[in-house]
């Protein structure tokens, strides 16, 4: 627990996120001023006061002994917001207290490249980088990474039009649940009885959504089927979904049609044939690691050898745009082990390699099972190696995002060879246009970039709820029309 006192302001969310940079597994609480410290891992007091037209921020922080206090203070300039001042003093004080220097400085948001892109477009690249390093305390190598991603995104977004959109389809089923996972996904064995109704209603939702998109004159630029693991479905059910996407959205003729085949143990020639005949252009075959010991430890049923076999099979069947995911910081992995996995992935020459940093989500088994003590120690070295090795191999970073409680407060980065970037990933991360989402747990994002307006429409989270309350979901579709015509 972190005892957090806010004095003279109400920036609760921002202060919680800042504290969790330094104490990712501790829960912030907001006690009364005279409450006893109890078993708190840390106590943090953040004050904002104004006197004689001068705004002053101060942060005091200590672990167990208040006599060993770390403090930071700043008088805010006219160009600094209250939130920025609070963030700077909090990071200064907590860095001094813990010895942790956050690579992303005061930035707690999911999309640092989006911020960099906006700064580049208004200030130019040099000034944007200066803002990152000086005002936001971002490390120089992370600033350079954000700038590389932002420039790639600027190029990829040049052809985007006001009424462009993407379509996301959720298949929230997996063969098994990985120990690090906190997504809404269900074992295909346990959820088997739900699948017929789920697929039937999903195709109904796709048709309904397509009718709305057509009425509003929306142009579909990318279609992405994710999960879960879409290829945990049978070939027949997979055909039903991809056929519906072609019937409703003409997916095969969009610039990009992606289906995640993320678990190699779900990939079969029959399923790949269904995808090929549907016009799917891009798939993911995700090893996460090429260590069989680590795979077993995290609850993946497949082996490294099976990943190699299924990748070769996809190539033989004509797939020429394949992504592979790796995760830095997996329990049981080492720096040498991760580097060996990355080298093996590079040798296979997939068009995309996405390097994720393990997120220590409270619902994941490695957290609830108490395995987090050794998870994050070497993650930064893994991520640093990945950036250098992928750059040397001819890959460039094209999209990036950060998750709360990520090991080492690090980032997830998509890398691509020239001309093979995943458009959907950029559209989704940059929130540059509307994403129409269908299926259990899916979230439609209605975007109007000129006004920075963004409205989210949530589908019901769990498959059984999606099925039993589908009539209510239908009513929520009216929000799409109201957004564009209201």
N, C-alpha and C positions, 0 to 999 in steps of 0.2 A: 504494500500500500504506500502511496505518496500523499502526505498531507499537503494540501494546496490552499493557500490563502490569497484571495484577490481583494485588493484594497484600492478603492477609487475607480474601479472599472468592472466590466462584466464580460470580459473576453475569456469565458470559461473554456470553450471548445479549443481555441488557439493555445491556451496555456496547457491544457491536457495533452495535446499533441506534442508540444515542445518538451514536456516532462517525459513523455514516453520515448523520445529519442534516446534518452539516457537511462531510462528504466522501463524497457519495452514490455516486461511481464508484470509490472506492478500496476495496480488499479488506483487512479487518482480519486481522492475523497476530499470533500470540502467541509471540514468540521467547523464548529464555532471556535472563536479565537482562544477561548480558555480551556478547550478540550485537552486532555492528556495525550502525549505523543503515542503511547502504547507501543505497538510493534512496527511502527512506520519505518520503511526503508529510508525515507528522506522526508524532510519538511522544506517547503518552498513558499516564500512570501513574495508576491509581485505587486508593487505599488505604482500607481499612476496618479500624479498630482499636478495641479495647475495653480500657479501663484504669480501675480504681476505679469500675466500673459506669457509666462514661461512654463512649458510642459516638461516634467521631469519623470523618468522611469527609474525604478530601483528594484533589484532582485536580491533577496537574501536566501541562502540555501544551506542546509546542513544535513548530515546523515543521522547519527545518533546523539552526538554531543553538540549542543548549540554554541559552545565556546569555540568549536572548530568550524566557524562559519565562513562561507564564501559569499562575497558581495560584488555587485556591479551596478553602476549608475550611469545615466546618460541624460543630458538636456537635449530635447528633440528640436531639430531644425524645422523651419517652415515647410520644407518639402517632405518630411518624414511623417508617416501616419502613426497613430497610437499603436496599432498592431505591430508595425515594423520596429518601433522602439522597444516594446515589450519583448518581442522575439530576440532582439539583439542582447538586451541585458540578461535575459534568461539563459541564453546560450553561453554568454561570457561567464556567468556565475556557475552554471552547472558544469561547464567544461573545466573550470578551475577546481571545482569540488571533486569531480570524478576522474579527471584526466582524459576524458573522451573528447576527441575533436571531430564532430560530425562532418563527414565528407560533403554533405549538402547544406552545411551551415544552418541557417534559420529556416530553410525551406521545409515545410511539412506536407506540402501538397502532393497529389498523385502525379501531376503533369508538369515537371520542371521544364521540359522542352517546349511546351505550349507557352509558358511564360517567356522563355528565351525567344521564341519566334515572334511574339508580340513586341518585345523590346527591340529586336533586330529591325522589324518593320517600321518602328517609330523613331529609333535612335541610331540605327546602324549597328553592325556587328561589334566593332571595337568598344563603343559605349555600352552596349548590352553586356559584354563580358566584364567590363569594369564594374557595372552595377552588381553583377553576380558575385564577384570576388570581394568588392569593397563594402557594399551595403548589405549583402546577404551572407557573407562569410563562406561562400562556396569555394571548395578547394579548386585549384587551377585546372587539374586534370578533369574534374567533373564539369567545370565550366566549359572546357573545350569539347567534352562529350555532348553536352546540351546544345552547343552551337552547331556541331556536326549534324546532330539529329534534326535540329530546327531547319537548317539549310536543306536537308533532304526532304523534309516535309513541305517546305515552301515550294520546291520543285514539283512534288507529287500533287499538290493542291491547286496548281495553276489552272487546271481545266474544270474545277468545281463550279457548279452553277447554283443559283439560289434555291431551286426546287429539286436538287439532287437528293438522293437518299440511299441508304443501304438496308438490307434485310438480314436480320439475325434469327436463327432458328435454334431453340434449345432442346437438346436430347439429354435429359438429366439422369442417364443410366450408365453404370460402369460395371465391368466384370467383378471388381472388388473395390473397396475403398482404401486408398493409399494412406499411410500413417500421417502424412503432412497435410492432408486435404481437409478443407473446411467448406468446400462448395456444396451446393445442394445437389447431391447425386445419390443414386440408390443402386444397390446390387441388382444386376439384371435377373438373378435367380429369385431374390426376394420380391422384386417388383413385377415378375412375369405376368401375373394376372391383370395388372393395370395397363399393360402395353397396348392391347387392342383398342381399348377406349381412348387411351392417350393419343395414339396415331390417328384414329378417326376424328377426334376433336381438333387435333393439330392441323390436319388438312382442311378442316372447316374454318379454322381461324386464319389459315393462309389465304384461302379464297376470299374471306371477308376483308382481310387487310389489303389484298391486291385490288379489290373493288374500290376501296377508299383511296388508295394511291392513284389509281387510274382516274377517279373523279377529280382529284386535286391536281392532276397533271404532274405527278412526281416521277422523276427519271431515276431508275434503279441503276446504281453504279457498281455495287458489289453485293454478293449473297454469301453468307457465312453460316455454316451448320456446325455448331459447337456443343459443348456439354459440360460435364459428363463425357461420354465417349460415344459418338454417333454410330460407330461401327460395332458397338455391342448389340445393335439391332440385328435381326435376321436379314438376309439378302432381300426377302420379300418386303419386309417393313421399310428397309432402306430404299427400295425401289419406290414404294408408295410415297415416301417423303420427297425424294428427288423428282419424281414424276409430277407431284403437286407443285413443286417450285418451278418447274419448267412450264407447266400448264398455267400457273397463276402469274408468274413474274418473268417468264422467258429467260430463266436463269442461265441457260447454256450460251445465250448471246449477250450476256452482260460482260463488261470488261474483266470481271473476276468472279469465279464460283469456287468456293473453298468448302471442303468437308474435312473435319478432323478425324483422322484414323489413328488417334494418339496412342492407343495401347496396341503394341505389336501382336499380342495374343488374341486380338479381335479381328485381325486382318486375314482375309482369305481370298483366293483367286475369284470366287463368286462375288464377293462384296466389291472388290476392286473393279470387276467387270461391270457391275451395276453403276458404279461411279463414273467409269469411263464412258459408258453408253449414255449416261445422263448429261455428259458434257462438263463434268467437274474438271477444273483446270489446275487446282492446287489442293494438296493434301498435307497433313502432318503425320509423321511417324516418329513418336517421341521416345527416345531411350531413357531420358532423365539422367542416366549414368550407364556406363558400359561395364560396371563392376557387378558381377552376379551376387556377391555377398551383400552389397549395399541394396541392390534390388530386392533381395529377400528380406532385408531388414525393414524396408519401407512398405512392404506389402504388395509389391508388384509380382504378378505371376510369371511374367515372361523372363527370358534370359537375354543376355547380350547377343548371343548367337542368333536367337530368334529375330531380334531387331535387324541384324545384318541380312538375314534371309528375306524378311518382309520388305526391306528397303530394295534389295535386288529384284524381288518380284514386282514391286511397283515400277521400277525402271523398265523391266522387261515388258510390262504392259503399257508402256508409253507415257507414264507420268513424268513430266519434265519440269515441274515446279513443286518441290517437296521441302517442307520445313521439318527441322528436328529440334526438340527442346532438351536443354540440359539444366540441371538445378545445382547451383553452388551452395554448399553448406549442408548437404544431406547428412543425417546422422549415420555414423559409421564410415563416412568418406574422409579422405585426406586431401591435402593440396596436390600431392603427386597423383593420387587416384583421379581427382577431377581433371587435372591437366592431361592425363592419359586418355580420359573419356573425350575431352575436347579435341585432342589430336586425332582420335579415331573418327570423330564426326567430320572434321575437316577433310580427312583423307577420303571420305565417302563423297564429298563435294555436293551436298544438298544446296539448293538455291538459297534457302534461309536457314540460319541457326539462331535460335532464341535462347539467351542465357538468363535464367531466372535466379533471383536470390531467394533462398528459403524464407518464407514468411512464417513467423512463430504464432500462428493463430491459436486462440485459447481452446477452440473446439477440436483441434488436431490431436491425434493420439500421442505424438511426440511431446506435446506440451502436457496433456492430461496425465501422461505416463511418466512425467518427470525426467525426460531425456534431454532437456534443453541445455544442460550445463556445458556440454562439449560441442554443441551444434554450430555456434557462430564464431568460434575462435579464429579459424583460418579463412573465413569466407572472403574477406577483403583481398587476400592474396590470390584466391581463385578468380575473383572478378577482374582484378588487375591483369592477371595473366591472359584471361579470355580476350580482353580488349586489344592487347598487343598481338596475340596470336592470330586473331581474326582479321585484324587490319593487315598484318603481314601476308595473310592468305588471300587478300583481295576482297574481303567483305567490308561493307560500310554500315554504320548504324543508321537505321531509318525510323525507328519508333522506340519510345521508352516510357515506362511508368514506374511508380514506386508504390509499395504497399505498406500499410502500417505494421509495425513490429517486424519488419524485415531484418534478417540477420545483418548486423553491422550498419543498419540504417542505409542500406544500399539500394540498387535499382535493378530493374528487369529491362533488358535491351534486345530488340530484334535486329539482327544483322542480315544483310542481303548481298548477293552479287549484283552487279549493275543490271537494271531493267527487270528485276524480279521482286521488288518490294511488294508486300501485301497491302493493298489499298485499304481494305477494311480495317486493319489495325490502325492505320493513320487516321482514317475518318472517325473511328471510335474514340481514339485517344485525344484527338484534337477537338472533338465535339464541333466539327466544322459543318456537318449537315445531319439531317434527321436519320436515326436508325430505327426502323420499324421492327420490333422484336416479337416473336411468337413462341409459345411453349411455356412450360412450367418454369418459374423463376426468372423469366425473361423480363427485361426492362426496356420499354420504348423510350428513346430520347428524342424529343422534338426540339430542333435547333433553329434559331434565327440569328446567324452570326452578325449581321449589321447592328442588331440591338443587344447582342449578348444574352438574348432570352433563351432559356433552356427549361423545358418542362419534361418531367419524367412520369411515365404511366406504367405502373407495376402490374405484372401478371401475378397470379397466386403462386406461392413459392414451391409447394410440394406437389408431386404428380397427382396424388389422391385428391388434393384440394383443387387443383386445376380442373380435374374431371368433375367433381361434385358441385363446383361453383362456377361452371363455365358460363352460365347465363349471366352472371354478374360481370364476368370478363368482357362479354359482348357489349354490355352497356358502356364500359370504359373506352371502347373504340371511338365513341363520339368525341372524346377529347382531342383526337387527331384532327377531326374536321373543325372543331372550335378553334384550335390553335392557328390553322391556316385561314379560316374564313371569319373568325370572330373579331 
